[in-house]
Amino acid sequence: MKQQCCGCADARGSLAELPVGTKATIVGISPQSRGRKKFADVGIVPGTELLIEAHAPFGGLIRVKVMETSMALHKDDAACIMIKKTETSVNE
C-alpha cells in the first residue's frame, strides 16, 4: 500500500516508497507535514541529496543519510517528502 501524507499524492513519489540503497534528491515537502520546520533544521530541504540506508524490520522507521548524517524518520513523515530518484542503487 502506498504511503500518503495527510491525503496528498504526488506523481514524483515519496521518500517512504524508496528501497534501501537508493539515492534521491528532495524536490518538495508537503505543506501539511507536521515536521516541516524540524526537517529544515536537519537539512531535509528541496535540493538536498539523500541515501536510503535501511528500513526497520516492522516497517515503522526509515534510516536515511543526509549530507554526512544518518537519521531515522517515521514512515508517515517520510511520505510527506517528495523526491526524484538520482540513482537506482548504490550496489549497481
RACOR-V28162 format. One record per residue. PHI is phi in degrees with one decimal (none if undefined). Layout:
# RACOR-V28162
phi:PHI
phi:PHI
This chain:
# RACOR-V28162
phi:none
phi:-77.4
phi:-73.3
phi:-130.4
phi:-94.6
phi:51.5
phi:83.7
phi:-86.9
phi:-138.4
phi:-144.3
phi:-68.4
phi:-74.1
phi:110.0
phi:-119.4
phi:-59.9
phi:-65.1
phi:-92.6
phi:-80.4
phi:-78.8
phi:-59.4
phi:91.9
phi:-86.5
phi:-100.6
phi:-151.0
phi:-113.8
phi:-72.9
phi:-109.9
phi:-180.0
phi:-129.4
phi:-56.0
phi:-63.7
phi:-83.2
phi:-62.6
phi:-76.5
phi:-113.2
phi:-53.5
phi:-68.4
phi:-64.1
phi:-58.7
phi:-62.5
phi:-62.2
phi:-105.6
phi:93.8
phi:-88.2
phi:-136.0
phi:-53.8
phi:99.0
phi:-79.6
phi:-92.6
phi:-141.0
phi:-131.0
phi:-81.9
phi:-94.5
phi:-166.5
phi:-118.2
phi:-65.2
phi:-54.5
phi:-103.3
phi:82.4
phi:-84.8
phi:-127.6
phi:-127.5
phi:-98.7
phi:-123.5
phi:-107.8
phi:-117.3
phi:56.1
phi:-107.8
phi:-119.6
phi:-97.1
phi:-149.1
phi:-105.1
phi:-125.1
phi:-68.3
phi:-60.3
phi:-63.6
phi:-70.5
phi:-63.7
phi:-67.1
phi:-87.1
phi:-102.7
phi:-85.0
phi:-130.8
phi:-130.2
phi:-62.7
phi:-109.2
phi:-157.5
phi:-64.6
phi:-157.8
phi:-77.2
phi:-89.7
phi:-90.7
